[in-house]
Amino acid sequence: MTTKTLIFGSRSNLSRQLKKNINNSVLISSDMTFNNKNYLKQFESCENLNIIINSFYPASKLNNYSEPVVYIQSSILALANILSQIKELPLRIGKILYTSSASVYGINNFCHENAVKFTLVFEGVF
């Protein structure tokens, strides 16, 4: 059985590291699904899909409330759109994992999202 893993949230360092370490994975920008309501249709023929949703507002901007509409579109609306497409299509889904590095990075002088050293803890999840 062929398994493909879709990783949503292409700007994230975590997403990029997951892509490097998970075989047969695809990195997807949440904007792709937001701008194309049928984006996930291309994966209908996959035998088994694992989905990692690591798509949220950039952690470095979490305390910036100057653009509330952008915040909602980049977080809540983007997630709702992805889940809606998953629900409406006949996708064969194995696992869905929702991740976030916002609580780790945020405004933290000791930990930066683009730091060179990065350890994955997802071994054996998929």
N, CA, C and O atoms as CSV, one atom per row, in Angstrom:
chain,resi,resn,atom,element,x,y,z
A,1,MET,N,N,0.842,-1.184,0.000
A,1,MET,CA,C,0.000,0.000,0.000
A,1,MET,C,C,0.883,1.242,0.000
A,1,MET,O,O,1.780,1.374,0.832
A,2,THR,N,N,0.629,2.136,-0.921
A,2,THR,CA,C,1.396,3.361,-1.024
A,2,THR,C,C,0.819,4.412,-0.077
A,2,THR,O,O,-0.376,4.706,-0.105
A,3,THR,N,N,1.685,4.965,0.754
A,3,THR,CA,C,1.278,6.010,1.691
A,3,THR,C,C,1.938,7.312,1.288
A,3,THR,O,O,3.127,7.352,0.970
A,4,LYS,N,N,1.153,8.375,1.306
A,4,LYS,CA,C,1.678,9.707,1.039
A,4,LYS,C,C,1.318,10.565,2.247
A,4,LYS,O,O,0.234,10.435,2.815
A,5,THR,N,N,2.236,11.437,2.626
A,5,THR,CA,C,1.990,12.340,3.746
A,5,THR,C,C,1.927,13.767,3.223
A,5,THR,O,O,2.860,14.247,2.580
A,6,LEU,N,N,0.813,14.439,3.506
A,6,LEU,CA,C,0.643,15.837,3.139
A,6,LEU,C,C,0.980,16.680,4.355
A,6,LEU,O,O,0.416,16.483,5.432
A,7,ILE,N,N,1.900,17.621,4.184
A,7,ILE,CA,C,2.331,18.493,5.277
A,7,ILE,C,C,1.909,19.920,4.943
A,7,ILE,O,O,2.440,20.531,4.016
A,8,PHE,N,N,0.960,20.442,5.697
A,8,PHE,CA,C,0.475,21.795,5.470
A,8,PHE,C,C,1.261,22.768,6.325
A,8,PHE,O,O,1.507,22.516,7.505
A,9,GLY,N,N,1.659,23.891,5.719
A,9,GLY,CA,C,2.406,24.923,6.421
A,9,GLY,C,C,3.827,25.026,5.900
A,9,GLY,O,O,4.778,24.756,6.634
A,10,SER,N,N,3.981,25.408,4.659
A,10,SER,CA,C,5.287,25.357,3.992
A,10,SER,C,C,6.300,26.383,4.486
A,10,SER,O,O,7.492,26.216,4.229
A,11,ARG,N,N,5.880,27.437,5.183
A,11,ARG,CA,C,6.835,28.442,5.661
A,11,ARG,C,C,7.586,27.982,6.906
A,11,ARG,O,O,8.643,28.522,7.231
A,12,SER,N,N,7.057,27.014,7.581
A,12,SER,CA,C,7.578,26.611,8.880
A,12,SER,C,C,8.845,25.768,8.781
A,12,SER,O,O,8.958,24.895,7.921
A,13,ASN,N,N,9.783,26.039,9.664
A,13,ASN,CA,C,10.986,25.230,9.767
A,13,ASN,C,C,10.611,23.793,10.149
A,13,ASN,O,O,11.187,22.842,9.621
A,14,LEU,N,N,9.667,23.635,11.048
A,14,LEU,CA,C,9.209,22.302,11.439
A,14,LEU,C,C,8.686,21.541,10.227
A,14,LEU,O,O,9.034,20.375,10.039
A,15,SER,N,N,7.861,22.175,9.406
A,15,SER,CA,C,7.321,21.520,8.210
A,15,SER,C,C,8.429,21.105,7.254
A,15,SER,O,O,8.405,19.999,6.715
A,16,ARG,N,N,9.393,21.984,7.042
A,16,ARG,CA,C,10.501,21.662,6.130
A,16,ARG,C,C,11.322,20.489,6.646
A,16,ARG,O,O,11.757,19.645,5.863
A,17,GLN,N,N,11.537,20.430,7.949
A,17,GLN,CA,C,12.289,19.312,8.531
A,17,GLN,C,C,11.490,18.011,8.440
A,17,GLN,O,O,12.060,16.948,8.192
A,18,LEU,N,N,10.187,18.089,8.636
A,18,LEU,CA,C,9.346,16.901,8.481
A,18,LEU,C,C,9.417,16.384,7.046
A,18,LEU,O,O,9.515,15.178,6.820
A,19,LYS,N,N,9.368,17.293,6.089
A,19,LYS,CA,C,9.434,16.920,4.674
A,19,LYS,C,C,10.727,16.165,4.381
A,19,LYS,O,O,10.721,15.178,3.646
A,20,LYS,N,N,11.828,16.629,4.953
A,20,LYS,CA,C,13.122,15.976,4.734
A,20,LYS,C,C,13.168,14.572,5.331
A,20,LYS,O,O,13.892,13.709,4.835
A,21,ASN,N,N,12.401,14.344,6.387
A,21,ASN,CA,C,12.520,13.100,7.143
A,21,ASN,C,C,11.368,12.109,6.959
A,21,ASN,O,O,11.425,11.000,7.489
A,22,ILE,N,N,10.346,12.482,6.231
A,22,ILE,CA,C,9.221,11.572,5.997
A,22,ILE,C,C,9.184,11.234,4.514
A,22,ILE,O,O,8.981,12.107,3.671
A,23,ASN,N,N,9.381,9.973,4.211
A,23,ASN,CA,C,9.367,9.512,2.823
A,23,ASN,C,C,7.998,9.761,2.185
A,23,ASN,O,O,6.960,9.694,2.842
A,24,ASN,N,N,8.034,10.047,0.892
A,24,ASN,CA,C,6.826,10.233,0.096
A,24,ASN,C,C,5.909,11.313,0.694
A,24,ASN,O,O,4.697,11.123,0.801
A,25,SER,N,N,6.502,12.430,1.074
A,25,SER,CA,C,5.717,13.526,1.644
A,25,SER,C,C,5.694,14.721,0.696
A,25,SER,O,O,6.578,14.893,-0.144
A,26,VAL,N,N,4.663,15.532,0.856
A,26,VAL,CA,C,4.455,16.710,0.021
A,26,VAL,C,C,4.248,17.901,0.943
A,26,VAL,O,O,3.425,17.850,1.856
A,27,LEU,N,N,4.995,18.969,0.703
A,27,LEU,CA,C,4.859,20.199,1.475
A,27,LEU,C,C,3.856,21.105,0.773
A,27,LEU,O,O,4.016,21.414,-0.407
A,28,ILE,N,N,2.825,21.531,1.495
A,28,ILE,CA,C,1.741,22.309,0.899
A,28,ILE,C,C,1.533,23.605,1.673
A,28,ILE,O,O,1.419,23.596,2.899
A,29,SER,N,N,1.485,24.694,0.962
A,29,SER,CA,C,1.158,25.981,1.560
A,29,SER,C,C,-0.344,26.029,1.812
A,29,SER,O,O,-1.133,25.610,0.965
A,30,SER,N,N,-0.733,26.533,2.958
A,30,SER,CA,C,-2.175,26.658,3.224
A,30,SER,C,C,-2.820,27.625,2.238
A,30,SER,O,O,-4.025,27.554,1.997
A,31,ASP,N,N,-2.024,28.533,1.663
A,31,ASP,CA,C,-2.552,29.443,0.637
A,31,ASP,C,C,-2.999,28.680,-0.608
A,31,ASP,O,O,-3.951,29.080,-1.279
A,32,MET,N,N,-2.308,27.575,-0.915
A,32,MET,CA,C,-2.694,26.774,-2.081
A,32,MET,C,C,-4.116,26.252,-1.935
A,32,MET,O,O,-4.898,26.283,-2.886
A,33,THR,N,N,-4.447,25.772,-0.741
A,33,THR,CA,C,-5.798,25.245,-0.526
A,33,THR,C,C,-6.800,26.378,-0.363
A,33,THR,O,O,-7.979,26.232,-0.686
A,34,PHE,N,N,-6.317,27.506,0.142
A,34,PHE,CA,C,-7.205,28.650,0.345
A,34,PHE,C,C,-7.610,29.251,-1.000
A,34,PHE,O,O,-8.757,29.660,-1.182
A,35,ASN,N,N,-6.678,29.303,-1.926
A,35,ASN,CA,C,-6.950,29.899,-3.237
A,35,ASN,C,C,-7.574,28.921,-4.230
A,35,ASN,O,O,-8.126,29.342,-5.246
A,36,ASN,N,N,-7.492,27.639,-3.951
A,36,ASN,CA,C,-8.054,26.620,-4.836
A,36,ASN,C,C,-8.862,25.644,-3.990
A,36,ASN,O,O,-8.298,24.758,-3.348
A,37,LYS,N,N,-10.161,25.803,-3.991
A,37,LYS,CA,C,-11.046,25.001,-3.141
A,37,LYS,C,C,-11.058,23.528,-3.517
A,37,LYS,O,O,-11.607,22.715,-2.774
A,38,ASN,N,N,-10.471,23.163,-4.647
A,38,ASN,CA,C,-10.394,21.765,-5.080
A,38,ASN,C,C,-8.964,21.235,-5.066
A,38,ASN,O,O,-8.674,20.226,-5.710
A,39,TYR,N,N,-8.078,21.893,-4.349
A,39,TYR,CA,C,-6.662,21.531,-4.370
A,39,TYR,C,C,-6.421,20.070,-3.956
A,39,TYR,O,O,-5.614,19.379,-4.579
A,40,LEU,N,N,-7.098,19.608,-2.932
A,40,LEU,CA,C,-6.856,18.262,-2.419
A,40,LEU,C,C,-7.446,17.165,-3.306
A,40,LEU,O,O,-7.161,15.984,-3.107
A,41,LYS,N,N,-8.252,17.546,-4.266
A,41,LYS,CA,C,-8.853,16.576,-5.184
A,41,LYS,C,C,-7.791,15.738,-5.893
A,41,LYS,O,O,-8.040,14.578,-6.224
A,42,GLN,N,N,-6.621,16.307,-6.129
A,42,GLN,CA,C,-5.548,15.585,-6.822
A,42,GLN,C,C,-5.033,14.374,-6.029
A,42,GLN,O,O,-4.320,13.537,-6.582
A,43,PHE,N,N,-5.387,14.274,-4.743
A,43,PHE,CA,C,-4.920,13.174,-3.909
A,43,PHE,C,C,-5.984,12.097,-3.692
A,43,PHE,O,O,-5.789,11.188,-2.885
A,44,GLU,N,N,-7.095,12.193,-4.399
A,44,GLU,CA,C,-8.175,11.209,-4.256
A,44,GLU,C,C,-7.731,9.789,-4.613
A,44,GLU,O,O,-8.236,8.824,-4.040
A,45,SER,N,N,-6.810,9.653,-5.534
A,45,SER,CA,C,-6.388,8.323,-5.977
A,45,SER,C,C,-5.352,7.684,-5.050
A,45,SER,O,O,-5.014,6.514,-5.231
A,46,CYS,N,N,-4.852,8.411,-4.080
A,46,CYS,CA,C,-3.867,7.856,-3.143
A,46,CYS,C,C,-4.527,6.784,-2.282
A,46,CYS,O,O,-5.657,6.943,-1.819
A,47,GLU,N,N,-3.795,5.688,-2.078
A,47,GLU,CA,C,-4.314,4.572,-1.292
A,47,GLU,C,C,-4.418,4.900,0.194
A,47,GLU,O,O,-5.349,4.456,0.867
A,48,ASN,N,N,-3.463,5.679,0.707
A,48,ASN,CA,C,-3.445,6.012,2.127
A,48,ASN,C,C,-2.782,7.379,2.295
A,48,ASN,O,O,-1.644,7.585,1.873
A,49,LEU,N,N,-3.500,8.296,2.908
A,49,LEU,CA,C,-2.971,9.640,3.141
A,49,LEU,C,C,-2.802,9.881,4.633
A,49,LEU,O,O,-3.724,9.660,5.417
A,50,ASN,N,N,-1.626,10.333,5.013
A,50,ASN,CA,C,-1.420,10.860,6.349
A,50,ASN,C,C,-1.334,12.365,6.189
A,50,ASN,O,O,-0.756,12.869,5.226
A,51,ILE,N,N,-1.910,13.073,7.135
A,51,ILE,CA,C,-1.962,14.531,7.026
A,51,ILE,C,C,-1.372,15.154,8.282
A,51,ILE,O,O,-1.765,14.830,9.403
A,52,ILE,N,N,-0.419,16.056,8.069
A,52,ILE,CA,C,0.135,16.851,9.161
A,52,ILE,C,C,-0.257,18.294,8.895
A,52,ILE,O,O,0.091,18.864,7.861
A,53,ILE,N,N,-0.979,18.873,9.832
A,53,ILE,CA,C,-1.378,20.271,9.702
A,53,ILE,C,C,-0.504,21.073,10.664
A,53,ILE,O,O,-0.689,21.033,11.880
A,54,ASN,N,N,0.432,21.786,10.099
A,54,ASN,CA,C,1.349,22.631,10.861
A,54,ASN,C,C,1.214,24.034,10.275
A,54,ASN,O,O,2.195,24.691,9.925
A,55,SER,N,N,-0.011,24.450,10.187
A,55,SER,CA,C,-0.320,25.676,9.473
A,55,SER,C,C,-0.990,26.650,10.424
A,55,SER,O,O,-2.130,26.443,10.841
A,56,PHE,N,N,-0.297,27.680,10.754
A,56,PHE,CA,C,-0.868,28.690,11.634
A,56,PHE,C,C,-0.130,29.997,11.392
A,56,PHE,O,O,0.851,30.043,10.650
A,57,TYR,N,N,-0.597,31.022,12.005
A,57,TYR,CA,C,0.005,32.340,11.899
A,57,TYR,C,C,1.458,32.276,12.346
A,57,TYR,O,O,1.757,31.579,13.316
A,58,PRO,N,N,2.373,32.975,11.677
A,58,PRO,CA,C,3.789,32.930,12.062
A,58,PRO,C,C,3.988,33.258,13.547
A,58,PRO,O,O,3.493,34.272,14.040
A,59,ALA,N,N,4.713,32.392,14.245
A,59,ALA,CA,C,4.916,32.553,15.680
A,59,ALA,C,C,5.534,33.901,16.033
A,59,ALA,O,O,5.251,34.453,17.096
A,60,SER,N,N,6.369,34.428,15.155
A,60,SER,CA,C,7.019,35.710,15.435
A,60,SER,C,C,6.038,36.876,15.441
A,60,SER,O,O,6.379,37.974,15.880
A,61,LYS,N,N,4.827,36.641,14.955
A,61,LYS,CA,C,3.827,37.712,14.892
A,61,LYS,C,C,2.638,37.461,15.816
A,61,LYS,O,O,1.629,38.158,15.711
A,62,LEU,N,N,2.732,36.486,16.715
A,62,LEU,CA,C,1.587,36.134,17.557
A,62,LEU,C,C,1.098,37.277,18.445
A,62,LEU,O,O,-0.095,37.350,18.740
A,63,ASN,N,N,1.978,38.156,18.871
A,63,ASN,CA,C,1.562,39.274,19.721
A,63,ASN,C,C,1.225,40.526,18.928
A,63,ASN,O,O,0.986,41.580,19.517
A,64,ASN,N,N,1.203,40.434,17.617
A,64,ASN,CA,C,0.881,41.571,16.768
A,64,ASN,C,C,-0.594,41.485,16.369
A,64,ASN,O,O,-0.978,40.637,15.564
A,65,TYR,N,N,-1.402,42.355,16.929
A,65,TYR,CA,C,-2.842,42.342,16.665
A,65,TYR,C,C,-3.266,43.471,15.726
A,65,TYR,O,O,-4.445,43.815,15.653
A,66,SER,N,N,-2.306,44.040,15.017
A,66,SER,CA,C,-2.618,45.187,14.162
A,66,SER,C,C,-3.425,44.798,12.923
A,66,SER,O,O,-4.085,45.647,12.323
A,67,GLU,N,N,-3.378,43.514,12.533
A,67,GLU,CA,C,-4.123,43.049,11.367
A,67,GLU,C,C,-4.968,41.821,11.730
A,67,GLU,O,O,-4.629,40.696,11.362
A,68,PRO,N,N,-6.074,42.049,12.458
A,68,PRO,CA,C,-6.865,40.913,12.933
A,68,PRO,C,C,-7.458,40.053,11.810
A,68,PRO,O,O,-7.592,38.840,11.971
A,69,VAL,N,N,-7.809,40.661,10.684
A,69,VAL,CA,C,-8.372,39.894,9.573
A,69,VAL,C,C,-7.317,38.952,8.995
A,69,VAL,O,O,-7.613,37.794,8.701
A,70,VAL,N,N,-6.094,39.442,8.832
A,70,VAL,CA,C,-5.000,38.617,8.328
A,70,VAL,C,C,-4.719,37.476,9.308
A,70,VAL,O,O,-4.487,36.341,8.893
A,71,TYR,N,N,-4.742,37.781,10.601
A,71,TYR,CA,C,-4.514,36.755,11.622
A,71,TYR,C,C,-5.552,35.641,11.503
A,71,TYR,O,O,-5.201,34.461,11.504
A,72,ILE,N,N,-6.814,36.008,11.403
A,72,ILE,CA,C,-7.893,35.016,11.307
A,72,ILE,C,C,-7.784,34.230,10.001
A,72,ILE,O,O,-7.965,33.012,10.004
A,73,GLN,N,N,-7.495,34.899,8.891
A,73,GLN,CA,C,-7.360,34.205,7.606
A,73,GLN,C,C,-6.185,33.234,7.623
A,73,GLN,O,O,-6.279,32.137,7.072
A,74,SER,N,N,-5.082,33.630,8.250
A,74,SER,CA,C,-3.872,32.811,8.248
A,74,SER,C,C,-3.904,31.685,9.268
A,74,SER,O,O,-3.035,30.813,9.254
A,75,SER,N,N,-4.876,31.692,10.136
A,75,SER,CA,C,-4.917,30.651,11.161
A,75,SER,C,C,-6.246,29.905,11.126
A,75,SER,O,O,-6.328,28.792,10.607
A,76,ILE,N,N,-7.253,30.505,11.665
A,76,ILE,CA,C,-8.542,29.834,11.825
A,76,ILE,C,C,-9.188,29.511,10.485
A,76,ILE,O,O,-9.632,28.382,10.273
A,77,LEU,N,N,-9.248,30.468,9.590
A,77,LEU,CA,C,-9.879,30.242,8.291
A,77,LEU,C,C,-9.091,29.248,7.439
A,77,LEU,O,O,-9.686,28.421,6.748
A,78,ALA,N,N,-7.767,29.319,7.482
A,78,ALA,CA,C,-6.939,28.377,6.726
A,78,ALA,C,C,-7.162,26.948,7.224
A,78,ALA,O,O,-7.298,26.024,6.423
A,79,LEU,N,N,-7.200,26.768,8.548
A,79,LEU,CA,C,-7.451,25.449,9.117
A,79,LEU,C,C,-8.847,24.949,8.743
A,79,LEU,O,O,-9.007,23.791,8.358
A,80,ALA,N,N,-9.855,25.812,8.853
A,80,ALA,CA,C,-11.227,25.430,8.505
A,80,ALA,C,C,-11.319,25.014,7.043
A,80,ALA,O,O,-12.029,24.064,6.712
A,81,ASN,N,N,-10.613,25.710,6.173
A,81,ASN,CA,C,-10.621,25.388,4.753
A,81,ASN,C,C,-10.007,24.018,4.485
A,81,ASN,O,O,-10.558,23.234,3.712
A,82,ILE,N,N,-8.881,23.726,5.110
A,82,ILE,CA,C,-8.231,22.427,4.943
A,82,ILE,C,C,-9.152,21.316,5.431
A,82,ILE,O,O,-9.336,20.314,4.740
A,83,LEU,N,N,-9.728,21.485,6.613
A,83,LEU,CA,C,-10.609,20.465,7.179
A,83,LEU,C,C,-11.868,20.284,6.336
A,83,LEU,O,O,-12.366,19.167,6.194
A,84,SER,N,N,-12.375,21.358,5.786
A,84,SER,CA,C,-13.562,21.275,4.922
A,84,SER,C,C,-13.272,20.451,3.675
A,84,SER,O,O,-14.076,19.604,3.286
A,85,GLN,N,N,-12.125,20.697,3.047
A,85,GLN,CA,C,-11.761,19.927,1.852
A,85,GLN,C,C,-11.564,18.447,2.197
A,85,GLN,O,O,-11.961,17.572,1.427
A,86,ILE,N,N,-10.958,18.170,3.342
A,86,ILE,CA,C,-10.763,16.786,3.771
A,86,ILE,C,C,-12.115,16.102,3.955
A,86,ILE,O,O,-12.309,14.958,3.544
A,87,LYS,N,N,-13.029,16.809,4.567
A,87,LYS,CA,C,-14.355,16.250,4.857
A,87,LYS,C,C,-15.157,15.988,3.583
A,87,LYS,O,O,-15.858,14.980,3.494
A,88,GLU,N,N,-15.064,16.871,2.606
A,88,GLU,CA,C,-15.899,16.799,1.409
A,88,GLU,C,C,-15.398,15.820,0.353
A,88,GLU,O,O,-16.175,15.399,-0.504
A,89,LEU,N,N,-14.137,15.453,0.393
A,89,LEU,CA,C,-13.577,14.573,-0.632
A,89,LEU,C,C,-13.482,13.130,-0.139
A,89,LEU,O,O,-13.334,12.887,1.058
A,90,PRO,N,N,-13.568,12.182,-1.063
A,90,PRO,CA,C,-13.423,10.776,-0.664
A,90,PRO,C,C,-11.942,10.383,-0.529
A,90,PRO,O,O,-11.437,9.549,-1.280
A,91,LEU,N,N,-11.273,10.994,0.430
A,91,LEU,CA,C,-9.860,10.709,0.664
A,91,LEU,C,C,-9.735,9.543,1.637
A,91,LEU,O,O,-10.512,9.436,2.587
A,92,ARG,N,N,-8.774,8.684,1.405
A,92,ARG,CA,C,-8.510,7.553,2.301
A,92,ARG,C,C,-7.413,7.987,3.283
A,92,ARG,O,O,-6.222,7.924,2.975
A,93,ILE,N,N,-7.837,8.419,4.448
A,93,ILE,CA,C,-6.925,9.020,5.419
A,93,ILE,C,C,-6.555,8.014,6.502
A,93,ILE,O,O,-7.413,7.381,7.117
A,94,GLY,N,N,-5.244,7.890,6.712
A,94,GLY,CA,C,-4.736,7.031,7.777
A,94,GLY,C,C,-4.719,7.779,9.103
A,94,GLY,O,O,-5.379,7.381,10.062
A,95,LYS,N,N,-3.954,8.870,9.145
A,95,LYS,CA,C,-3.810,9.645,10.373
A,95,LYS,C,C,-3.826,11.137,10.045
A,95,LYS,O,O,-3.408,11.562,8.968
A,96,ILE,N,N,-4.322,11.918,11.010
A,96,ILE,CA,C,-4.232,13.373,10.932
A,96,ILE,C,C,-3.529,13.827,12.199
A,96,ILE,O,O,-3.909,13.448,13.307
A,97,LEU,N,N,-2.497,14.646,12.021
A,97,LEU,CA,C,-1.729,15.158,13.147
A,97,LEU,C,C,-1.703,16.677,13.050
A,97,LEU,O,O,-1.302,17.232,12.027
A,98,TYR,N,N,-2.132,17.352,14.117
A,98,TYR,CA,C,-2.086,18.815,14.147
A,98,TYR,C,C,-0.922,19.210,15.035
A,98,TYR,O,O,-0.862,18.832,16.205
A,99,THR,N,N,0.002,19.974,14.473
A,99,THR,CA,C,1.175,20.397,15.228
A,99,THR,C,C,1.277,21.912,15.236
A,99,THR,O,O,0.665,22.597,14.417
A,100,SER,N,N,2.046,22.412,16.158
A,100,SER,CA,C,2.326,23.839,16.195
A,100,SER,C,C,3.616,24.058,16.970
A,100,SER,O,O,3.857,23.421,17.996
A,101,SER,N,N,4.420,24.944,16.478
A,101,SER,CA,C,5.639,25.309,17.201
A,101,SER,C,C,5.485,26.688,17.836
A,101,SER,O,O,6.459,27.244,18.345
A,102,ALA,N,N,4.283,27.242,17.813
A,102,ALA,CA,C,4.046,28.590,18.328
A,102,ALA,C,C,4.392,28.704,19.810
A,102,ALA,O,O,4.935,29.722,20.239
A,103,SER,N,N,4.087,27.680,20.591
A,103,SER,CA,C,4.374,27.766,22.024
A,103,SER,C,C,5.866,27.643,22.306
A,103,SER,O,O,6.331,28.082,23.357
A,104,VAL,N,N,6.617,27.057,21.390
A,104,VAL,CA,C,8.055,26.911,21.562
A,104,VAL,C,C,8.779,28.191,21.181
A,104,VAL,O,O,9.664,28.655,21.900
A,105,TYR,N,N,8.397,28.755,20.048
A,105,TYR,CA,C,9.118,29.905,19.537
A,105,TYR,C,C,8.541,31.213,20.052
A,105,TYR,O,O,9.150,31.853,20.910
A,106,GLY,N,N,7.392,31.623,19.556
A,106,GLY,CA,C,6.816,32.875,20.014
A,106,GLY,C,C,7.870,33.948,20.186
A,106,GLY,O,O,8.684,34.176,19.291
A,107,ILE,N,N,7.858,34.598,21.315
A,107,ILE,CA,C,8.894,35.589,21.638
A,107,ILE,C,C,9.800,34.945,22.678
A,107,ILE,O,O,9.592,35.104,23.880
A,108,ASN,N,N,10.806,34.216,22.204
A,108,ASN,CA,C,11.694,33.459,23.062
A,108,ASN,C,C,13.127,33.715,22.600
A,108,ASN,O,O,13.520,33.286,21.515
A,109,ASN,N,N,13.889,34.398,23.409
A,109,ASN,CA,C,15.259,34.747,23.044
A,109,ASN,C,C,16.197,33.539,23.002
A,109,ASN,O,O,17.283,33.622,22.428
A,110,PHE,N,N,15.790,32.425,23.601
A,110,PHE,CA,C,16.647,31.252,23.676
A,110,PHE,C,C,16.353,30.219,22.600
A,110,PHE,O,O,17.081,29.235,22.470
A,111,CYS,N,N,15.301,30.430,21.833
A,111,CYS,CA,C,14.907,29.439,20.834
A,111,CYS,C,C,14.338,30.164,19.618
A,111,CYS,O,O,13.326,30.857,19.717
A,112,HIS,N,N,14.987,30.002,18.485
A,112,HIS,CA,C,14.543,30.652,17.262
A,112,HIS,C,C,14.158,29.604,16.238
A,112,HIS,O,O,14.829,28.579,16.113
A,113,GLU,N,N,13.088,29.850,15.509
A,113,GLU,CA,C,12.571,28.879,14.555
A,113,GLU,C,C,13.580,28.513,13.475
A,113,GLU,O,O,13.552,27.393,12.965
A,114,ASN,N,N,14.455,29.419,13.122
A,114,ASN,CA,C,15.433,29.138,12.068
A,114,ASN,C,C,16.773,28.645,12.610
A,114,ASN,O,O,17.778,28.657,11.898
A,115,ALA,N,N,16.785,28.214,13.865
A,115,ALA,CA,C,18.021,27.706,14.464
A,115,ALA,C,C,18.524,26.503,13.679
A,115,ALA,O,O,17.737,25.726,13.139
A,116,VAL,N,N,19.842,26.359,13.622
A,116,VAL,CA,C,20.457,25.279,12.858
A,116,VAL,C,C,20.144,23.918,13.474
A,116,VAL,O,O,19.780,22.989,12.754
A,117,LYS,N,N,20.276,23.788,14.776
A,117,LYS,CA,C,20.028,22.502,15.433
A,117,LYS,C,C,18.531,22.302,15.597
A,117,LYS,O,O,17.830,23.142,16.162
A,118,PHE,N,N,18.060,21.175,15.092
A,118,PHE,CA,C,16.633,20.882,15.140
A,118,PHE,C,C,16.471,19.378,15.276
A,118,PHE,O,O,17.010,18.629,14.461
A,119,THR,N,N,15.756,18.925,16.268
A,119,THR,CA,C,15.580,17.506,16.501
A,119,THR,C,C,14.129,17.123,16.252
A,119,THR,O,O,13.213,17.772,16.756
A,120,LEU,N,N,13.925,16.070,15.477
A,120,LEU,CA,C,12.574,15.588,15.227
A,120,LEU,C,C,12.206,14.541,16.264
A,120,LEU,O,O,13.029,13.704,16.634
A,121,VAL,N,N,10.971,14.595,16.727
A,121,VAL,CA,C,10.497,13.626,17.706
A,121,VAL,C,C,9.339,12.790,17.139
A,121,VAL,O,O,8.593,12.165,17.893
A,122,PHE,N,N,9.200,12.785,15.836
A,122,PHE,CA,C,8.097,12.097,15.195
A,122,PHE,C,C,8.426,10.677,14.771
A,122,PHE,O,O,7.641,10.064,14.048
A,123,GLU,N,N,9.561,10.133,15.193
A,123,GLU,CA,C,9.948,8.798,14.774
A,123,GLU,C,C,8.855,7.804,15.156
A,123,GLU,O,O,8.399,7.776,16.299
A,124,GLY,N,N,8.449,7.002,14.203
A,124,GLY,CA,C,7.455,5.970,14.462
A,124,GLY,C,C,6.013,6.433,14.410
A,124,GLY,O,O,5.107,5.611,14.548
A,125,VAL,N,N,5.766,7.726,14.215
A,125,VAL,CA,C,4.389,8.221,14.158
A,125,VAL,C,C,3.719,7.755,12.883
A,125,VAL,O,O,2.554,7.357,12.901
A,126,PHE,N,N,4.451,7.801,11.763
A,126,PHE,CA,C,3.881,7.372,10.483
A,126,PHE,C,C,4.625,6.166,9.980
A,126,PHE,O,O,4.305,5.643,8.913
